[in-house]
Amino acid sequence: PEVQQPADAVCLEAVPETIAHLRLSRGVPECVRSAAKSGHFCTVVQEPGAATAWVPQSVLPQHRKLSEADGVEDMDKGRGWCALRVGCLGSGKAGLKGPAQPGTANVLCTLLTEAALHVRIVSAFGSELLLIPEDVIAEAATILADRGHALFPSPRVCEPVPWQADQVPPSDPILARQLAGAWSLVQREEPLGTVAEEYTEGTGPIRLQSPGGVFVELRIPGPESSGHEQHQEGSFAGRCCVVASEGQALCTHLRGIDYQPPRAKASRTQVIFGASSLEVVSHPVGEQRELWARVGDDETLGGVVALELEAEVPAPKTPRCGLWVFIGDRFARLIGPPHGSGLISGTCCKSFAQLQKLRGYAETRYEVMEHYEAVSGIVEKPGLLKAKCVASHPERFNKVFYNASDRASGSVERGKGSLVYTTASGRKETWRILEWTYDPFSAGQGKADAGGDEASSSATRARSQSSVGASGDEGPPPCLVSPSAEGAEGA
């Protein structure tokens, strides 16, 4: 039978502690009483023959050796559970606004059970909770988020991955070098065969990636965009780990800063390299596919700089992290709350639009405007940086971002292993140097050998390896060809 869906998507708040499931055959032991008295999560359920209790593992006796005299049995032999409180939409920074409509937990439980996940429900005093084994919580969160629900805090439900840029597994150096450079999005299919985005003449989102895997991908609506589109910034930054597996190049994208709410599992893709293009397909299930064209006339990177934000003075109320990447005469920088903090990054959800619906438009929009910064620009010459696009501030497009010859635009002081950038407003940013092959901040330095400002020459020549036709043919801008389309042509 068809699963009945709740009237609205809901918010699910994860209890911070790992929960243990106990069977009580001789009354309520002291560890359970202590949990209840100290305000910890604690639920006792009377079942035929014995009672069961859900309490934090941290309150159990040392090494979880429960006393036989108390008649307590750890039913899951140390396996931990994650408890999710089921609440209604409109739950902002203060947490759940209130419980969801009765029966919502049953619907969610059925949804997860159909995916072969073991789920329990606890209901008391008008509130409902889902209890999910911690070793499958990321999978459960993915299913729930895909259905439009929001889960928070995100670190509690997302898979544990090294989000910081300098704490990732090593990449294959040859593949990492092939991925490095400046790239412009040409086309995106989602699902395969359905064009969701298409750009020409280098007008699409831009991605700068260093040989070390540090990347900034900027998706900033242009100044001519409508008001709705202006609210759909989708930029993100982090580190990309690429490895060779069974003849395929597989990438894991670790997003440390993101305008969109995080997914429970890190994005993984298969990359197919062309002469001047990348075809990127979601892995292991090919749900979407993108074609990227290399910016510039050749594959030389020119100068490379990768920086990571360490500190800001004065310190903002909400701590932030950031990445700043230069590839030749292009730069991209992104600053925002780190993964797992704030309303946006702290909520696992399908999209920013859905997050606004569930946790409040005003609060989420305020966070974007106050705590996030995204800038894409060019190095017109060493010491002169111009912003081409600035997220949420179309009035700053095509303005000077930094001029070494004009102290009013700010200043840069480079030390050992770091540099301090003082903005025009006087804020000091300390950036740790991750990669540095030239100096884009100092006037008079030799300009790096890099591609020109226009991406059109490579974008119009790029061809996906799945495209049909001779590579030497002149034709329309490149496009992706879905498996279904290829089959139709061959029929």
N, C-alpha and C positions, 0 to 999 in steps of 0.2 A: 504494500500500500504506500501511497505517496506520503512523505513526511510533512506534517503540518508545520509551517514556519510561524514564528512569533510575529505579531503585528508590526513590530519595529526591531531594528537591530539594537543590540544591547551593549553595555559596558561591563567588562569583567575585571575585577580588581584582585590581583594575586596577593595572598597572605605572604609576608616576607619569609617566614620560617619554613623549613622542610618539615613535613608532617609525617608522623609515624602512626600506624594502625595497630591498635592493641586489642587483644581479647581479655576481658576481665571475668574471671570465673569465681572470685572470692571477694567481691566488693570493690570499692574504689581505692586504689593504692595511693600512697602519699605523693608520688610524682604527678599524678593526674590532679589531685587536690591542690598541689602547689601551683600547677599551671593555671588552674581556674582562679586561685586567689591573686596571682601576680598579673592577671590581665592578659595572659597569653591566649592564643587560639586554643580552644578546648571544647570538644563536643563528645558527649556520652550518649550512646544509642542503645536502648534495651532491645535485644533480639532474643528469639526463643533459645533457651538453654543458658545464655550468658549475655553479658553486655559487651559492647565494643566502645573504644574511645579513640578519638583522633586528637593527638597532642603533638607539639613540636618535638623533634628528636633531641633538641638541646636540653630538654628538661628530664630526659631519661637518665637513669643511673649511669655512671662512668662506663664507657665501652658498651653501653646499651645492654649490660648484663642485668636483666630483670630478676627480681627475687622470686624463687619458686614458692616461697612461703606466701607471697602476695597473690599467687595464682594469676600472674600476668604473662601473656604470650605475645611476642612481636609477630603478628600474623604474616608479615611480608619479609621477615628475616633481614631487616635493615634497609629494605627498599623504601625510598622516600617518595612522598606524594606532594603535589602542589594543589593548594586549595584556592579556588576562584570564587569570589563573591559575585553573584549575578545582580547587576543593577540596571537602572533605566538610563536612557540617553539624557544628555545635559550634565553629565558628571565632569566637572572641570578640575582645576588644580586641587580643590578641597577633597577630591575623591568621589566616591559614589554619591549621587544625589538622592537616591532612594532605591528600594528593591524593584526589580522588574516585575512584570505581571505574573501572577501565579501560573505555574506550569511551564514557564520558559526553560527552566533547567531540564525538564523532561525532554523538550524538543532538542535542545543542544546535546543532551546525552545520547539520544537516538541517532543524531547526526554523526557523532564520534564513534558510536558503537558500530555503525554501518561501515566505518573505515577500519574496523577490527581493532579499535582502541578500547582498553579496559577503563571504564569510568564509573565513579560512584556519585550518588547524590545525597546531600544532607539538607534537610529542611526543618527550620524551627523559627517560631515567632514571626512568621511572614517573610522570612528571608530564605534564599536558596543558595546552596554552594555546590560547585562541581569539584570533585577530587580526582586528579589525574596523575598517574605515575610520572615522576620527574624525568625518567629516561625517554618519555615520548611527548613531553610537554611542548617541545618546539613543533612537532608534527601536528599536535592538536591545535596549537595556536595558528598554524598556517591554514588549517581547514576552517577554523572559526573566522579568521581575518578575511579569507576569501569569500565568506558568506556575508561580509559587511559588518562584523562585530569588531569592537575595540578591546584590547587587552593591555593592562598596565599593572605595575611598571615593566617596561620592555625587557630589562636585564633578567627579570625573573622567568620570562617565558621564551626568550630567544635562545638559540643554541649558543653555547659558550665558544666564542672565537676571539682571536687576538685583534681587537679593533684598532689599537694604536698603530700608527704607521711603521714604527720600528720594532714591532713584535709580531712578525708574521713568518711563516715558513719560507725557506729560500726558493726562489724561482729558477727555472731553467734559464741560464744567462743568454743563450742564443735566442730563445723565444722572447725573453724580456726585451732584448735589443730590437727585435722585429716589431714589438708592440709600441716601442717608444716613439714619440713624435707628436705632431699636431694633426688632429683628425677632425673632419667635419661630417656630421650625419647627413646622408643622402636620402635614405628611406628606411622606414620601419614597418614591418608586418606584424599584426596581432589581431586574431590568430593567423597562422601561416596562410598566405594567399589573400589576405585582406590588408590593404595598405592603410595604415593608421596615420602615418606622417610621411611627407615627401617634400624635399627641398631641392633647389637648384642654385647654381652660382655661389656655393659656399655660404648660404644663408641659414643653414641648420645649426643645431647645437654644436658646440666645440668641445673637444676633449684634448687636454695636454697631459702626456704621460712621460715620465723620466725613465731612463734605463733601469733605475732602481725600483720601479714599480709604483712610485708615488704619482697619483693622478688627480686632476680636477676636471670634472665634466660640468659645463655650464649650460643650462637650459633656461635662458632669460627671455621673456617676451619682449618684443621690440617696442619702441615708443609709439608705433602706430597701432598696437594691439588694443583690443577692447578692454573695458574695465574688468570683465570676467576673466579674460586671458591674463591680465596683469596680476591676478591673484593666484596664478597657476605656476609659479616658479618651481622648477624641478631639479635644481642644481645639487650636486653631491661631490664628495671628495673622499679619498682614502688611499688604500694601497691595493694593487692587483698582484696576485700570486698566480703565475702561469707555469704549468708542468706538462710534460709529454706523457701521454698514457694511451697505449695500444694504437699508436700512430696518430693520435689526435692531440691538439693543443687545447688544454682545459684550463680555464681561468676561474679563480675565485675572487670576487670583488668585495673587499672589506671596506664598507662605507663608515668612515669615522664621523663625518659631518654630512647632514642631509636635510634638504628642505622638505622632503617627504617623510612620513612616519616609517619606521623600520619594519621589515618583514622578519618573521621568526627565524628564517634560514638565510644565510648569506647567498647572494646571487652567484650562480655558477653558469658559465657559458662555454661553448666550443667555438674556437676561432679558426677560420679558414683564411689563409693569407693569399692576397692577390699581388700583382705587381705594384699597384699603388692604392690598394683597397683592403679592407677587412670585412669579412662576413661573419657576424656574431650571432650564434643561435643558442637560445636558452638550453641548459643541460640539467638533468638527463632527458626531460620532456621538452620537445621543440615547440613551446607555446608561442614564441615570438622570434623574429629574426630582424637584424639590422645590417645595413650596408654603410660603411664609413669610408670616406675618401681621404687620402693623405693630403694635407695642405702644403703647397709648395710644388716646385717643378721637379724635385728629386727627393731622395730618401735621406739626404744628409740632415742631421739634426741641428747643426750649428751649435750655439752655446746652450748649455743646460744648467738650470738652477732649480733646486727643490728646497723649500724652507718649511719648517714646522713651528707654529706659534707656541712659545713657552710662557709668556707673561704679558699682561697689559697693565699700564699705570696711567691713570688711576684704575684699580681693579674693578671690573664690572660686578654688579650684584650677582649676576649669574655667570659663573666661570665659563670660558669659551676656549675652544681649540681652533686651529686653522692650518691650512696648507696653501702654499704659494709656489706656483710652478712657472718657469720660463722655458720655452723651447724656441730658440732662435729669436726672432723679433716679435714673438707673441707671449703674453703672460695671462694667467688666470689665478685668481685667489678666492678662497672661500673661508669664511669664519662663522662659527656658530656654536651652540651648545654641543658638548661631546655626546657620543652615543649613550643613550640611556638616561639622559638628563633633560629637564624641561618637559613641556607638554607634548611637543611634536616628537622629539626623539625618544621620549619616555613612554610612548604608546605604540603598540604593535597594531597596525591597521592597514586596510587595503589601499587607501589613498588619502591625500590631504583633504580633499573635498568631503570624504566620508568622516574623517576625523573632526572636521568643523561641525558636521551634523551631530555627531555623538558627544563631543566634549566642549562645544561652544565656539561660535564663529568669532566673537570679539576677542576672547582670550588667545586663540590660536593665531589670529591675524596680528594681534599686538606683539606676540612673541616673534613672529617673522620680521616685523618692522623694527623692533627694538634690539634683537639679539643676533640677527643674521646679516651677513654682508657677502655679496658675490659680485666680482668685477672681472670682466674680460677686456683685454686691451692689447695694445701694440707698443713695442719699443721703437719709437720713431728714429732715435739715435741713442747711444749710451748716455744715460743721465736724463732722458726725456721720455716719460711714459704717458700714454694717452689712453683714457678709458673709453672703449667702444660701447660697452654695455654695462649698466649698473642695475642690479636687481632692485625692484620696487622704487627706483628713482630714474624714470625716463628723462628727467630734466638734466641729468648728469651725463647723458650719452655724448660721446665725442668731445669730452672735456679733458684738460690736462690733469693727470692723476698725480704725477710727481715730476718736478723739474729741478735738477741739481743746481741750476744757475739761479733759482728763485727760492730763497729761504722761506718765503711765504707759503710755498706749496708743501713744505715739510723738509726733513733731512734724513740722511742715512749714515750711520756710523758702523763700520764693520770691525769686529774684533775677532779673536781666535775662536772659531767654531760657531759664531753667532753674529747677528747684526741687530742694531736697534733702529727701527724706523719710527720717526716722530711725524705724526700726521699734521696736516695744516691746522687742525684744531688743538694741537698740543698733546694728544694722547701718544704715549710711548708704547710701541709693540716690540718685544724681544723675540726674534726668530732664530731657531736653531738651524744651522746649515746642514742639510742632508746630502746634497750634491751641489757642486759648484765648479763650472768649467770656464765661466767668464763673468764679468762684472757689468750688469745692465744698469746699475745705479750711478756710476761715476762718469762724468763727462770726460771725453778725450780718450776713453778706452776703445780698443779695436772692436768694431762691431762683429758679432758672431756671424758666421756663414749660415744663413737660414733662408727658408723659402720666403717669397714675397707676401704682401698683405692679402692678395687675392687668392682665394681657394678654388676659383672657377676652373683654372686650367687642369688641375688634377681631378677635380670633382666630375668634370664632364668626360674625362677619359677613363675613370674608374669603372671596372666591370666586376660583378660578382662572379665567382667561379661556377655558379650554377646558372648564369645567364646564358641565353641562346644567341648564337651569331658569332661571326668571326671577330677576333679581337681588333683587327685592323680596320673594321668598318666604321665610318663616321655615322653617327646616329643620334637619337634623343638621349637625354640624361640617363644614367644607369638606373636599373631597377632590379628588384629581387624577383626571382621566379620561384613560386611555390611548387612543392612536389606535385600537387594536383594539376597545376598549370602545365608542368612538364609532361605529365601523363596525357593531358588533353592534346598537346602538340604532337605527341608521338602516335596518337591514335589514328 
